[in-house]
Amino acid sequence: MEVWIILEGEKVGPFHDFEIRRRISNGELAATTPAWHEGLSAWKSLVEIPIFTREFERVSPQDEISPLEAASPSSAPSATPPPLPIEPVFLRRFWARWLDLSLYEGVWWIGMWAAGQDIAAAITNPWVMFFRFVPWFALEAVLIQRFATTPGKWLLGLRVLNQDGSHLDLATSTRRSMRVLFSGIGFGFSYLAAFCQILSLVVSKRLGTTLWDAAGNHQVTAVPPTPAKLVAVVLGYSVAIALLLAVQLPDLVDQQIKMNPETKQSLEKYRTWGLPRSK
């Protein structure tokens, strides 16, 4: 559950309920602190919200603000509740993430082919496959810091910002990107990637945001994408798939023929669909 509070007359949040409980137990929030979460018709004191009531049993009386302070204009809640918390838009974020990765990977493999690398050896090299996305996340950190978005996020109306609406600095953006690389997509490596994606979804549903944004206290804002941008998303995925097949298809066909020689006649024609190999 996400909660908004008022501190020194300013509306701040949203915070996850476990963060509010932690701050109560540390004596950082008083029982009279105005708070609101979706479902409440008006602001209430934290102590009046059932999930926080018991937390104040551990807080000593001197930690609470006086009734005079609670009634002062600077701490009085506004007449209306804050805007609803931003929708997590997990599905849109998933497609934006993999559009970026797919386009990057297509360009990366084209670069490998243009450099005369052995594509078959690269595909079967676990170190190459494990670290191939590292350059993208270094670039992503710069894009988030500078523009608050990436090509995939921009097409789907997403921006990554601090809670106050400012851009992330480069160090913060880099830490966020590394968290995504490690825990979000598992380096894009085989079954590890699938496991990390499922785990990230479960954790995100519980927290109301992704683990890497919760750790950095970031927000992802979303606006509806235009029809033209949705068309561009489809085209982007099509281009990415075409690039990958152009580079990898001949070697994938060769591998399949080696494992099943009887398929050679039916698969041989597909080798010509890819980019030619140097002799």
C-alpha positions as CSV (number, residue, x, y, z in Angstrom):
1,M,0.0,0.0,0.0
2,E,1.3,3.5,-0.9
3,V,0.9,6.3,1.6
4,W,1.2,10.1,1.3
5,I,2.0,12.2,4.4
6,I,2.3,15.9,5.3
7,L,5.6,17.1,6.8
8,E,6.2,20.8,7.6
9,G,3.2,21.7,5.5
10,E,4.4,19.9,2.4
11,K,2.7,16.9,0.9
12,V,5.3,14.2,0.2
13,G,5.2,10.6,-1.0
14,P,4.1,8.1,-1.9
15,F,5.8,5.8,0.5
16,H,5.3,2.1,0.9
17,D,3.6,1.2,4.2
18,F,6.7,-0.7,5.4
19,E,8.7,2.5,5.0
20,I,6.1,4.4,7.1
21,R,6.3,1.7,9.8
22,R,10.1,1.9,9.8
23,R,10.0,5.7,10.3
24,I,7.4,5.4,13.0
25,S,9.5,2.8,14.9
26,N,12.6,5.2,14.6
27,G,10.6,8.0,16.0
28,E,10.7,10.0,12.8
29,L,6.9,10.4,12.4
30,A,4.4,11.5,15.1
31,A,1.0,9.9,15.7
32,T,-0.6,13.1,14.6
33,T,1.2,13.3,11.2
34,P,-1.6,13.7,8.6
35,A,-1.6,10.8,6.1
36,W,-3.7,9.5,3.2
37,H,-3.8,6.4,1.1
38,E,-6.1,5.3,-1.7
39,G,-9.5,4.3,-0.3
40,L,-9.6,7.0,2.4
41,S,-12.1,9.7,1.9
42,A,-10.0,12.3,3.8
43,W,-6.7,12.8,5.6
44,K,-6.3,11.0,8.9
45,S,-3.6,11.0,11.6
46,L,-1.2,8.1,11.2
47,V,-2.4,6.7,14.6
48,E,-6.0,6.5,13.2
49,I,-5.0,4.3,10.3
50,P,-5.3,0.7,11.6
51,I,-2.1,-0.7,10.0
52,F,0.0,1.9,11.8
53,T,-1.8,2.1,15.1
54,R,0.2,-0.6,16.8
55,E,3.5,0.9,15.7
56,F,3.0,3.8,18.1
57,E,2.9,1.5,21.1
58,R,6.7,1.3,20.7
59,V,7.1,5.1,20.4
60,S,7.6,7.1,23.6
61,P,5.3,10.0,24.3
62,Q,8.1,12.6,24.0
63,D,8.6,11.6,20.4
64,E,5.2,12.9,19.4
65,I,4.5,16.5,18.5
66,S,2.3,18.7,20.7
67,P,-1.4,19.3,19.9
68,L,-0.5,23.0,19.3
69,E,2.0,22.0,16.6
70,A,-0.5,19.6,15.1
71,A,-3.0,22.4,14.8
72,S,-0.6,24.9,13.4
73,P,-1.2,26.1,9.8
74,S,2.1,24.8,8.6
75,S,1.1,21.2,9.3
76,A,-2.6,21.4,8.4
77,P,-3.6,19.1,5.6
78,S,-5.0,20.5,2.4
79,A,-8.7,20.3,1.8
80,T,-8.5,17.5,-0.7
81,P,-6.5,14.2,-0.8
82,P,-3.4,14.1,-3.0
83,P,-3.5,12.8,-6.5
84,L,-3.7,9.0,-6.8
85,P,-0.3,7.3,-6.9
86,I,1.2,6.7,-10.3
87,E,0.1,3.5,-11.9
88,P,3.0,1.0,-12.1
89,V,2.3,0.2,-15.8
90,F,4.4,-3.0,-15.5
91,L,3.4,-4.4,-18.8
92,R,4.3,-1.2,-20.7
93,R,7.6,-1.1,-18.9
94,F,8.3,-4.7,-19.8
95,W,7.8,-4.0,-23.5
96,A,9.8,-0.8,-23.4
97,R,12.7,-2.6,-21.7
98,W,12.8,-5.4,-24.2
99,L,12.4,-3.1,-27.2
100,D,15.5,-1.3,-26.1
101,L,17.4,-4.6,-25.5
102,S,16.2,-6.1,-28.8
103,L,17.2,-3.1,-30.9
104,Y,20.6,-2.9,-29.1
105,E,21.2,-6.7,-29.6
106,G,20.3,-6.5,-33.3
107,V,22.8,-3.7,-33.8
108,W,25.4,-5.4,-31.6
109,W,25.3,-8.7,-33.7
110,I,25.4,-6.7,-36.9
111,G,28.6,-5.1,-35.5
112,M,30.0,-8.5,-34.7
113,W,29.4,-9.6,-38.3
114,A,30.8,-6.5,-39.8
115,A,33.9,-6.9,-37.7
116,G,34.4,-10.4,-39.2
117,Q,33.8,-12.2,-35.9
118,D,33.0,-15.9,-35.9
119,I,29.2,-15.7,-35.2
120,A,28.8,-19.4,-34.5
121,A,31.5,-19.3,-31.9
122,A,30.1,-16.2,-30.3
123,I,26.6,-17.7,-30.0
124,T,28.0,-20.7,-28.2
125,N,30.4,-18.8,-26.0
126,P,28.8,-18.3,-22.5
127,W,31.0,-15.3,-21.7
128,V,30.0,-13.5,-24.8
129,M,26.3,-14.2,-24.2
130,F,26.5,-13.3,-20.5
131,F,28.1,-9.9,-20.9
132,R,26.7,-8.8,-24.2
133,F,24.2,-6.4,-22.6
134,V,26.7,-4.6,-20.4
135,P,27.5,-1.8,-23.0
136,W,23.8,-1.1,-23.4
137,F,23.3,-0.5,-19.6
138,A,26.2,1.9,-19.6
139,L,24.5,3.8,-22.4
140,E,21.1,3.6,-20.7
141,A,22.5,5.2,-17.6
142,V,23.6,8.2,-19.7
143,L,20.3,8.4,-21.5
144,I,18.3,8.3,-18.3
145,Q,20.5,11.0,-16.7
146,R,20.3,13.3,-19.8
147,F,16.8,12.7,-21.1
148,A,15.0,10.7,-18.4
149,T,14.1,8.1,-21.0
150,T,15.3,5.7,-23.6
151,P,14.0,4.9,-27.1
152,G,11.7,2.2,-25.9
153,K,10.5,4.2,-22.9
154,W,10.0,7.3,-25.1
155,L,7.9,5.4,-27.6
156,L,5.7,4.0,-24.8
157,G,5.4,7.3,-22.9
158,L,7.6,6.5,-19.9
159,R,10.1,8.7,-18.0
160,V,12.4,7.9,-15.0
161,L,12.6,10.7,-12.5
162,N,13.4,11.5,-8.9
163,Q,10.4,11.9,-6.6
164,D,10.6,15.7,-6.9
165,G,10.4,15.4,-10.7
166,S,14.1,16.1,-11.3
167,H,16.5,14.0,-13.5
168,L,18.7,11.4,-11.9
169,D,22.3,12.3,-11.7
170,L,24.8,10.0,-13.6
171,A,25.9,8.1,-10.5
172,T,22.3,7.4,-9.4
173,S,21.3,6.5,-13.0
174,T,24.3,4.1,-13.3
175,R,23.4,2.3,-10.0
176,R,19.8,1.9,-11.2
177,S,20.9,0.5,-14.6
178,M,23.3,-2.0,-12.8
179,R,20.4,-3.1,-10.5
180,V,18.3,-3.8,-13.6
181,L,21.2,-5.7,-15.3
182,F,21.8,-7.9,-12.2
183,S,18.4,-8.4,-10.7
184,G,16.0,-7.3,-13.4
185,I,17.1,-9.3,-16.5
186,G,19.8,-11.6,-15.1
187,F,22.3,-10.3,-17.7
188,G,19.8,-11.6,-20.3
189,F,21.3,-15.0,-20.0
190,S,19.2,-18.1,-20.7
191,Y,17.1,-19.4,-17.8
192,L,18.6,-16.9,-15.4
193,A,16.9,-14.1,-17.4
194,A,13.5,-15.7,-17.2
195,F,13.9,-16.4,-13.4
196,C,14.9,-12.8,-12.7
197,Q,12.0,-11.4,-14.8
198,I,9.4,-13.5,-12.9
199,L,11.0,-12.7,-9.5
200,S,11.0,-9.0,-10.4
201,L,7.3,-9.1,-11.3
202,V,6.4,-10.8,-8.0
203,V,8.4,-8.3,-6.0
204,S,7.1,-5.3,-8.0
205,K,3.5,-6.4,-7.4
206,R,4.2,-6.5,-3.7
207,L,6.1,-3.2,-3.5
208,G,4.0,-1.3,-6.0
209,T,7.1,-0.5,-7.9
210,T,10.2,-2.3,-9.2
211,L,13.0,-3.2,-6.8
212,W,15.5,-0.9,-8.5
213,D,13.2,2.1,-8.3
214,A,12.2,1.3,-4.7
215,A,15.9,1.1,-3.8
216,G,16.7,4.5,-5.3
217,N,13.3,6.1,-4.4
218,H,12.7,6.9,-8.1
219,Q,9.4,7.2,-10.0
220,V,8.4,6.2,-13.5
221,T,5.8,8.6,-15.0
222,A,3.6,7.4,-17.8
223,V,1.5,9.1,-20.4
224,P,-0.6,7.3,-23.1
225,P,1.5,6.6,-26.2
226,T,0.2,8.0,-29.5
227,P,-1.0,5.6,-32.2
228,A,2.1,6.6,-34.3
229,K,4.4,5.6,-31.5
230,L,2.7,2.3,-31.1
231,V,3.2,1.6,-34.8
232,A,6.8,2.5,-34.3
233,V,7.1,0.0,-31.4
234,V,5.9,-2.8,-33.7
235,L,8.3,-1.7,-36.4
236,G,11.1,-1.5,-33.9
237,Y,10.5,-5.1,-32.8
238,S,10.3,-6.2,-36.5
239,V,13.6,-4.5,-37.3
240,A,15.3,-6.0,-34.2
241,I,14.1,-9.5,-35.2
242,A,15.2,-9.0,-38.8
243,L,18.7,-8.0,-37.7
244,L,19.1,-10.9,-35.4
245,L,17.9,-13.4,-38.0
246,A,20.1,-11.9,-40.7
247,V,23.2,-12.5,-38.5
248,Q,22.4,-15.7,-36.6
249,L,20.1,-17.7,-38.9
250,P,22.9,-19.4,-41.1
251,D,24.7,-20.6,-37.9
252,L,21.5,-21.7,-36.2
253,V,20.6,-23.7,-39.3
254,D,24.1,-25.3,-39.4
255,Q,23.8,-26.3,-35.7
256,Q,20.4,-27.8,-36.3
257,I,21.7,-29.8,-39.3
258,K,24.6,-31.1,-37.3
259,M,22.3,-32.3,-34.5
260,N,19.7,-33.7,-37.0
261,P,21.3,-34.4,-40.4
262,E,18.0,-35.6,-41.8
263,T,16.8,-32.0,-41.7
264,K,19.5,-30.8,-44.0
265,Q,17.4,-30.8,-47.2
266,S,14.5,-28.9,-45.6
267,L,16.6,-26.4,-43.8
268,E,19.4,-25.7,-46.3
269,K,17.3,-23.0,-48.1
270,Y,17.1,-20.9,-44.9
271,R,20.9,-20.4,-44.8
272,T,20.6,-18.0,-47.8
273,W,18.3,-15.8,-45.8
274,G,21.1,-14.5,-43.6
275,L,24.1,-12.3,-44.2
276,P,27.0,-14.0,-46.1
277,R,29.9,-15.4,-44.1
278,S,33.5,-14.6,-45.0
279,K,35.5,-17.6,-46.2
